[in-house]
Amino acid sequence: MGESDEGRLGTAGPVGSADRVPGEPARPEEPVEAAAAGEAGENAPTAGGKKGRPAKKKRSGFLETLMYVLGGVVVALLVHTFLLQSFWIPSESMQNTLLVNDYVVVNKLAYKLGPVERGDIVVFKGWNGEDTIKRVIGVGGDHVKCCDAKHRITVNGTPLDEEGKYLYPGAKPSDGEFDVTVPKGRLWLMGDHRNNSADSRFYTDDGHQGTISEDDVTGRAFLRYWPLNRISLLSRPGTFSAVR
C-alpha cells in the first residue's frame, strides 16, 4: 500500500407429519368432518367460544422464523471469526493485482492447516498495528537480497522473474538495496507496486529487519470478488517455484 497509506484495509456478510396412524383404516366420516371444518372456517370458535388453533400456529411460525434468523447469525459469526473475512483495498501498493476499492476474501484457516509460502498475498497486522496486505517474498530462513547484476531480487541466490507477472508495469523490483536473512517464524513482505509501497524495505531498523511475525498474519487472500468485472482467484505465481 502507498507510502502515505501503507496498506490499511477496511473490513467488509419442517416437515410436517401425517395425522393418521399407519395401518389404521380410514373411517368414512373423516372426509365429511374435514369438509365441514373447512366450510366453517379455520378460525371457527371451539365449544368454549375461543379461537385456539390459529394463535398457536402464529406463535409457532414466529418462533421458527426467529430460530432460523438466530441460526444464520451464529453461522455468519463463526465463519467470520474462524474461516473467512472480507477486506477492502484502500491504497495503490498492490497495483495492478489489487486496485483501490477492490474487495478480497481472506482464508483465515489457511496457515493453521499449512505453512505460509512465498508468493502468497496475505493480510496481517502491519508495522503500524493496522490491517495490511502485501505479497510474501521470503519466509523464515530465506536470504532475501536486492539486487543482482540484472537488478532482480534474489531469494537464496535465485533471481525472481517478477516483471510481466505481478510487478506493476514500469516499476523496478526495488529502488533501494537490502540484504536480509529472514528470522525463523517471520516473513519478508513487499507490495506489487514497488514504487508506491511502504513494506519490509522501509522498516529494516525496527529490530526485526522489517520482517513480520507469522503470528500476526490474519490469513491468505484467495479471491477478489468486487467489482464484478474483476472477479478472480488470487493464485500463487510460478515465479517462486525455482527457489530452494
C-alpha positions as CSV (number, residue, x, y, z in Angstrom):
1,M,0.0,0.0,0.0
2,G,1.2,3.6,-0.5
3,E,3.9,5.2,1.5
4,S,1.4,7.7,2.8
5,D,-1.0,4.9,3.5
6,E,0.9,1.7,3.8
7,G,-1.9,-0.8,3.4
8,R,-4.7,-0.1,5.9
9,L,-7.6,-2.2,5.0
10,G,-11.3,-1.8,5.6
11,T,-13.2,-4.9,6.8
12,A,-16.5,-5.5,4.7
13,G,-21.7,-10.7,5.1
14,P,-40.0,-28.6,8.8
15,V,-41.6,-31.2,7.6
16,G,-45.0,-32.0,9.0
17,S,-46.1,-35.5,9.8
18,A,-49.3,-37.3,8.8
19,D,-52.1,-37.5,11.4
20,R,-53.3,-41.0,10.6
21,V,-51.6,-43.9,12.3
22,P,-50.1,-46.3,9.7
23,G,-52.3,-49.3,9.1
24,E,-55.5,-47.8,10.6
25,P,-58.4,-48.0,8.2
26,A,-59.9,-44.7,7.1
27,R,-63.3,-44.0,8.6
28,P,-66.0,-42.9,6.2
29,E,-67.0,-39.9,8.3
30,E,-63.5,-38.4,8.3
31,P,-63.7,-36.6,4.9
32,V,-67.1,-35.3,5.8
33,E,-65.8,-33.8,9.1
34,A,-62.8,-32.3,7.3
35,A,-65.0,-30.6,4.7
36,A,-67.3,-29.3,7.4
37,A,-64.4,-27.8,9.3
38,G,-63.3,-26.2,6.1
39,E,-66.7,-24.7,5.4
40,A,-67.0,-23.3,8.9
41,G,-63.6,-21.7,8.5
42,E,-60.2,-22.4,10.1
43,N,-60.9,-19.8,12.7
44,A,-64.3,-21.2,13.9
45,P,-64.7,-20.9,17.6
46,T,-64.4,-24.0,19.8
47,A,-67.1,-25.3,22.1
48,G,-66.0,-22.8,24.7
49,G,-66.3,-19.9,22.2
50,K,-62.5,-19.3,21.8
51,K,-60.2,-19.4,18.8
52,G,-57.3,-21.7,19.8
53,R,-55.5,-23.2,16.9
54,P,-54.6,-20.1,14.7
55,A,-53.0,-18.3,17.6
56,K,-50.8,-21.4,18.3
57,K,-49.8,-21.6,14.6
58,K,-48.8,-17.9,14.6
59,R,-46.7,-18.3,17.7
60,S,-45.1,-21.4,16.3
61,G,-44.3,-19.7,13.0
62,F,-42.7,-16.7,14.7
63,L,-40.5,-18.9,16.9
64,E,-39.5,-21.0,13.9
65,T,-38.5,-17.8,11.9
66,L,-36.7,-16.4,14.9
67,M,-34.7,-19.7,15.3
68,Y,-33.7,-19.6,11.6
69,V,-32.6,-15.9,11.9
70,L,-30.6,-16.6,15.1
71,G,-29.0,-19.7,13.5
72,G,-28.0,-17.7,10.5
73,V,-26.4,-15.0,12.6
74,V,-24.5,-17.7,14.6
75,V,-23.2,-19.3,11.5
76,A,-22.2,-16.0,10.0
77,L,-20.3,-15.1,13.2
78,L,-18.5,-18.4,13.2
79,V,-17.5,-18.1,9.6
80,H,-16.2,-14.6,10.1
81,T,-14.3,-15.5,13.3
82,F,-12.7,-18.7,12.2
83,L,-12.9,-19.2,8.4
84,L,-13.4,-16.2,6.0
85,Q,-13.2,-12.4,6.2
86,S,-13.7,-9.7,3.6
87,F,-11.3,-6.7,3.2
88,W,-11.4,-3.5,1.2
89,I,-8.3,-2.2,-0.6
90,P,-7.8,1.5,0.1
91,S,-4.4,2.2,-1.5
92,E,-2.2,1.6,-4.6
93,S,0.5,-0.6,-3.1
94,M,-0.7,-3.8,-4.6
95,Q,-1.5,-2.5,-8.1
96,N,-2.2,-3.9,-10.6
97,T,-3.0,-7.1,-8.8
98,L,-5.4,-5.2,-6.5
99,L,-6.8,-1.8,-7.2
100,V,-8.2,0.8,-5.0
101,N,-11.7,-0.1,-3.9
102,D,-11.3,-3.8,-4.8
103,Y,-12.6,-6.3,-2.2
104,V,-10.9,-9.6,-1.3
105,V,-11.8,-12.6,0.7
106,V,-9.2,-14.0,3.2
107,N,-9.0,-17.6,4.3
108,K,-8.2,-17.4,8.0
109,L,-7.7,-21.2,8.3
110,A,-5.0,-21.3,5.5
111,Y,-2.0,-21.2,7.8
112,K,-3.5,-23.3,10.6
113,L,-3.5,-26.2,8.0
114,G,-0.2,-25.4,6.3
115,P,2.8,-23.1,6.1
116,V,2.9,-19.6,4.7
117,E,4.5,-19.8,1.2
118,R,6.5,-17.4,-1.0
119,G,4.2,-15.6,-3.4
120,D,1.1,-15.7,-1.2
121,I,-0.9,-12.5,-0.8
122,V,-1.6,-12.1,2.9
123,V,-3.4,-9.8,5.3
124,F,-1.5,-9.2,8.5
125,K,-1.2,-6.7,11.4
126,G,1.3,-4.3,9.9
127,W,4.2,-2.2,11.2
128,N,1.7,0.4,12.5
129,G,-0.6,-2.3,14.0
130,E,-3.3,-1.9,11.3
131,D,-4.6,-4.5,8.8
132,T,-2.2,-4.5,5.8
133,I,-2.0,-6.6,2.6
134,K,1.3,-7.5,0.8
135,R,2.9,-10.3,-1.0
136,V,5.3,-12.8,0.8
137,I,8.7,-12.6,-0.8
138,G,10.7,-14.5,1.8
139,V,9.9,-16.9,4.6
140,G,11.9,-17.9,7.7
141,G,15.5,-18.8,6.9
142,D,15.4,-17.2,3.4
143,H,18.2,-14.9,2.3
144,V,16.5,-12.0,0.5
145,K,18.7,-9.5,-1.4
146,C,18.5,-6.7,-3.9
147,C,19.7,-6.8,-6.4
148,D,21.7,-8.9,-8.8
149,A,23.5,-7.6,-12.0
150,K,20.2,-7.5,-13.8
151,H,18.5,-5.6,-11.0
152,R,16.4,-8.6,-9.9
153,I,15.6,-9.5,-6.3
154,T,17.1,-12.8,-5.3
155,V,15.9,-15.3,-2.7
156,N,18.6,-17.8,-1.6
157,G,20.6,-16.8,-4.6
158,T,17.7,-17.5,-7.1
159,P,16.6,-14.4,-9.1
160,L,12.9,-13.7,-9.2
161,D,11.4,-13.1,-12.6
162,E,8.7,-10.6,-11.5
163,E,8.3,-8.4,-14.5
164,G,5.2,-9.2,-16.5
165,K,3.9,-11.5,-13.8
166,Y,2.7,-9.3,-10.9
167,L,5.1,-6.4,-10.7
168,Y,3.5,-3.1,-11.6
169,P,4.3,-2.2,-15.2
170,G,7.4,0.1,-15.4
171,A,8.2,-0.4,-11.7
172,K,11.7,-1.7,-10.6
173,P,11.8,-4.6,-8.3
174,S,13.3,-2.2,-5.7
175,D,14.8,1.3,-5.8
176,G,16.7,0.6,-2.6
177,E,19.2,-2.2,-1.8
178,F,18.7,-4.6,1.1
179,D,20.3,-7.8,2.2
180,V,18.3,-9.7,4.9
181,T,18.2,-13.2,6.3
182,V,14.6,-13.7,7.4
183,P,14.4,-15.0,11.0
184,K,12.6,-18.2,11.7
185,G,8.8,-17.7,12.1
186,R,8.9,-14.3,10.3
187,L,8.2,-13.0,6.8
188,W,9.6,-10.5,4.3
189,L,6.8,-8.8,2.5
190,M,6.5,-6.4,-0.4
191,G,3.8,-4.7,-2.4
192,D,3.4,-5.4,-6.1
193,H,3.7,-1.6,-6.9
194,R,7.2,-1.3,-5.5
195,N,7.4,2.5,-6.2
196,N,4.3,3.1,-4.1
197,S,4.5,0.6,-1.2
198,A,5.8,1.1,2.3
199,D,6.8,-2.5,3.0
200,S,9.6,-4.5,4.7
201,R,12.2,-2.3,3.0
202,F,11.1,0.7,4.9
203,Y,11.3,-0.9,8.4
204,T,14.7,-2.6,8.4
205,D,15.7,-0.7,11.5
206,D,12.7,-1.8,13.6
207,G,14.7,-4.5,15.4
208,H,13.3,-7.3,13.2
209,Q,14.9,-6.2,9.9
210,G,11.5,-5.2,8.6
211,T,10.0,-8.7,8.9
212,I,6.6,-9.6,10.3
213,S,5.8,-12.4,12.6
214,E,3.8,-15.3,11.2
215,D,1.6,-15.0,14.3
216,D,0.5,-11.5,13.0
217,V,-0.9,-13.0,9.8
218,T,-4.7,-13.0,9.6
219,G,-4.8,-15.2,6.5
220,R,-4.3,-15.7,2.8
221,A,-6.2,-13.6,0.3
222,F,-7.5,-16.0,-2.3
223,L,-10.4,-14.3,-4.1
224,R,-11.0,-10.8,-5.5
225,Y,-14.8,-10.6,-5.6
226,W,-15.6,-6.9,-6.2
227,P,-16.1,-5.2,-8.6
228,L,-17.9,-7.9,-10.5
229,N,-15.9,-7.4,-13.7
230,R,-12.7,-8.1,-11.8
231,I,-13.7,-11.3,-10.0
232,S,-10.7,-13.6,-10.0
233,L,-8.8,-16.1,-7.8
234,L,-5.6,-14.9,-6.4
235,S,-3.3,-17.8,-7.1
236,R,0.4,-18.2,-6.1
237,P,2.6,-17.2,-9.1
238,G,5.1,-19.7,-10.5
239,T,7.9,-17.1,-10.1
240,F,8.9,-18.7,-6.8
241,S,8.9,-22.3,-7.9
242,A,12.6,-22.4,-8.5
243,V,13.6,-21.0,-5.1
244,R,15.1,-23.6,-2.7
